[in-house]
Amino acid sequence: MGRRTVQGRSGGCLGYPRPVPDLPFPVPAPLQAAALDALDREGKLDRALEALGPIAGRSVVTVAAGERQVARWSATGATIVAVDAIRGGASSALGDGSADVIVSPWAAFRGVDEAELAEADRILRPAGRLLVLHDYGRDDLATLRGDQTEYGTWTRRDGPFLTNGFRVRVIHCFWTFDDLDAARQVVGEAFGASGQAFAAALKRPRLSWNVAIYHRTRGGAPSSHGD
């Protein structure tokens, strides 16, 4: 698919030809609004991305981001170009040194390879920033998903991110629902039998959720941003 340009502040429309997920895991359509509303109500992720980017007022490329995410970042005054991937034809139309920041939420970078990194570096301006969000694990969401071993591949010191010039900042977030009934409904229907058992044991309408932001300056140069 081609790129999609979204203008900040003054308008432009989010003309996506197909839905792009805003959630890091599948949720039945009738429950998506409740799940989106529960996601990181404290705004910790946006504050962390701004500190590591920044994003506000910059030229930003988003990779496989959802409409809600793009709209939120566009509202900061950023000019956004949305693409499906940083590889092959998906990003080839982006100019050399055309972006201040590339943001890739929810595993668009599954395993960092040289071609992806080279393409990201081509697109970024000098001192530009590549920010990649992944579930970190060791939380309620990882327990529900049952895929702890996959998280470990990314977070190891000899894993693909930390050996390719990235540093990592872990943000301790929550999914906070209005009440226990809402939490139990979303968890039970999104995660099947294991979710129903987990939901029955919930004592408060909140799930712990740790997010790793892997961050890298163009070329893998040492970052001035702390972990």
BELSULHU-V520304 format. One record per residue. SS is DSSP state (H for helix, E for strand, - for the rest). OMEGA is omega in degrees with one decimal (999 if undefined). NEAR is the number of other C-alpha atoms within 8 Angstrom. Layout:
# BELSULHU-V520304
ss=SS omega=OMEGA near=NEAR
ss=SS omega=OMEGA near=NEAR
This chain:
# BELSULHU-V520304
ss=- omega=179.7 near=5
ss=- omega=179.9 near=7
ss=- omega=179.6 near=11
ss=E omega=-177.3 near=9
ss=E omega=179.9 near=8
ss=E omega=-179.3 near=13
ss=- omega=179.4 near=12
ss=- omega=174.6 near=14
ss=- omega=-165.9 near=9
ss=- omega=171.0 near=5
ss=- omega=-167.4 near=6
ss=- omega=-179.4 near=7
ss=- omega=178.9 near=6
ss=- omega=-171.1 near=7
ss=- omega=-179.1 near=5
ss=- omega=178.8 near=8
ss=- omega=177.3 near=4
ss=- omega=179.0 near=4
ss=- omega=174.4 near=7
ss=- omega=-170.5 near=9
ss=- omega=173.4 near=8
ss=- omega=-175.0 near=10
ss=- omega=-178.9 near=10
ss=- omega=176.0 near=7
ss=- omega=-177.3 near=4
ss=- omega=176.9 near=6
ss=- omega=177.7 near=11
ss=- omega=-173.4 near=8
ss=H omega=-178.2 near=5
ss=H omega=-176.3 near=5
ss=H omega=-175.1 near=9
ss=H omega=-179.0 near=9
ss=H omega=179.3 near=7
ss=H omega=179.3 near=10
ss=H omega=178.8 near=13
ss=H omega=-179.7 near=9
ss=H omega=-177.7 near=8
ss=H omega=-172.2 near=11
ss=E omega=171.0 near=9
ss=- omega=179.6 near=11
ss=- omega=-178.9 near=9
ss=- omega=179.1 near=5
ss=- omega=-177.8 near=7
ss=H omega=-176.9 near=9
ss=H omega=-179.7 near=9
ss=H omega=178.4 near=7
ss=H omega=179.5 near=8
ss=H omega=178.5 near=9
ss=H omega=178.5 near=12
ss=H omega=179.3 near=10
ss=H omega=-177.1 near=7
ss=H omega=-178.8 near=10
ss=- omega=-4.0 near=9
ss=- omega=-178.7 near=9
ss=- omega=-174.5 near=13
ss=- omega=176.2 near=9
ss=- omega=-175.8 near=9
ss=- omega=172.3 near=12
ss=E omega=-168.6 near=12
ss=E omega=170.4 near=14
ss=E omega=175.3 near=12
ss=E omega=-175.5 near=13
ss=E omega=178.6 near=14
ss=- omega=178.7 near=12
ss=- omega=178.1 near=14
ss=- omega=-178.9 near=11
ss=H omega=-179.1 near=12
ss=H omega=178.6 near=7
ss=H omega=-178.2 near=9
ss=H omega=179.9 near=13
ss=H omega=-179.3 near=9
ss=H omega=-179.7 near=8
ss=H omega=177.4 near=11
ss=H omega=-179.3 near=14
ss=- omega=177.6 near=9
ss=- omega=-176.8 near=11
ss=- omega=177.5 near=11
ss=- omega=169.1 near=16
ss=E omega=-167.9 near=13
ss=E omega=167.2 near=14
ss=E omega=-177.6 near=11
ss=E omega=177.2 near=14
ss=E omega=-178.2 near=15
ss=- omega=-177.7 near=12
ss=- omega=172.3 near=10
ss=- omega=177.4 near=11
ss=- omega=175.4 near=10
ss=H omega=-177.8 near=7
ss=H omega=-174.5 near=6
ss=H omega=-176.5 near=13
ss=- omega=-173.3 near=13
ss=- omega=-179.2 near=8
ss=- omega=179.0 near=7
ss=- omega=-176.9 near=7
ss=- omega=174.7 near=7
ss=- omega=177.5 near=8
ss=- omega=-174.0 near=9
ss=- omega=-174.0 near=10
ss=E omega=172.6 near=13
ss=E omega=-173.4 near=12
ss=E omega=166.3 near=16
ss=E omega=179.1 near=14
ss=E omega=-178.9 near=12
ss=E omega=-180.0 near=15
ss=- omega=169.5 near=11
ss=- omega=162.9 near=10
ss=- omega=170.3 near=9
ss=- omega=170.2 near=9
ss=- omega=-177.6 near=7
ss=- omega=177.4 near=5
ss=- omega=-171.0 near=7
ss=- omega=176.4 near=10
ss=- omega=-173.1 near=7
ss=H omega=-178.6 near=6
ss=H omega=178.2 near=7
ss=H omega=-178.6 near=10
ss=H omega=179.2 near=9
ss=H omega=179.0 near=8
ss=H omega=176.9 near=10
ss=H omega=-179.9 near=12
ss=H omega=177.6 near=10
ss=H omega=-174.9 near=9
ss=H omega=-174.8 near=12
ss=E omega=171.4 near=17
ss=E omega=173.5 near=13
ss=E omega=-176.1 near=6
ss=E omega=175.8 near=8
ss=E omega=-171.2 near=11
ss=E omega=173.4 near=14
ss=E omega=-177.1 near=13
ss=E omega=-176.2 near=15
ss=E omega=179.8 near=13
ss=E omega=172.6 near=13
ss=E omega=167.0 near=11
ss=E omega=-178.8 near=11
ss=- omega=-178.2 near=10
ss=- omega=-179.6 near=11
ss=- omega=-176.2 near=8
ss=- omega=-179.3 near=10
ss=H omega=-177.7 near=9
ss=H omega=178.5 near=10
ss=H omega=177.0 near=12
ss=H omega=179.9 near=10
ss=H omega=-176.6 near=10
ss=H omega=176.1 near=7
ss=- omega=-177.9 near=6
ss=- omega=-178.1 near=8
ss=H omega=-176.4 near=10
ss=H omega=179.5 near=6
ss=H omega=177.7 near=7
ss=H omega=-175.9 near=11
ss=H omega=179.4 near=8
ss=H omega=-177.3 near=9
ss=H omega=-168.5 near=10
ss=H omega=178.3 near=10
ss=- omega=177.3 near=8
ss=- omega=177.0 near=6
ss=- omega=178.9 near=6
ss=- omega=-172.2 near=10
ss=- omega=-179.3 near=11
ss=- omega=-172.3 near=13
ss=- omega=175.3 near=13
ss=- omega=-179.3 near=9
ss=- omega=173.8 near=8
ss=- omega=177.6 near=12
ss=- omega=163.2 near=12
ss=E omega=-176.3 near=11
ss=E omega=170.8 near=10
ss=E omega=-178.9 near=10
ss=E omega=-178.9 near=9
ss=E omega=-177.9 near=11
ss=E omega=-174.4 near=8
ss=E omega=178.7 near=12
ss=E omega=163.4 near=12
ss=E omega=-174.1 near=13
ss=E omega=-178.7 near=12
ss=- omega=-177.5 near=13
ss=- omega=-179.0 near=8
ss=- omega=-177.8 near=8
ss=H omega=-179.4 near=11
ss=H omega=179.8 near=7
ss=H omega=179.2 near=11
ss=H omega=-178.4 near=14
ss=H omega=179.8 near=13
ss=H omega=-178.3 near=9
ss=H omega=-178.0 near=12
ss=H omega=-177.7 near=12
ss=H omega=-177.1 near=15
ss=H omega=-178.9 near=11
ss=H omega=-171.5 near=10
ss=H omega=172.6 near=11
ss=H omega=-174.2 near=8
ss=H omega=179.9 near=7
ss=H omega=177.7 near=9
ss=H omega=179.3 near=13
ss=H omega=177.8 near=13
ss=H omega=178.8 near=9
ss=H omega=-178.3 near=11
ss=H omega=-178.8 near=12
ss=H omega=-178.1 near=7
ss=- omega=-178.2 near=6
ss=- omega=177.9 near=9
ss=- omega=178.1 near=5
ss=- omega=-173.1 near=6
ss=- omega=-176.3 near=14
ss=E omega=176.1 near=9
ss=E omega=174.6 near=10
ss=E omega=-173.9 near=11
ss=E omega=-179.9 near=14
ss=E omega=-178.0 near=14
ss=E omega=175.3 near=13
ss=E omega=171.1 near=12
ss=E omega=175.9 near=13
ss=E omega=-173.7 near=13
ss=E omega=-172.0 near=13
ss=E omega=172.9 near=14
ss=E omega=179.7 near=14
ss=H omega=179.9 near=14
ss=H omega=180.0 near=6
ss=H omega=-179.3 near=9
ss=- omega=177.5 near=8
ss=- omega=-176.0 near=7
ss=- omega=173.8 near=8
ss=- omega=180.0 near=4
ss=- omega=179.1 near=5
ss=- omega=177.8 near=5
ss=- omega=999 near=5
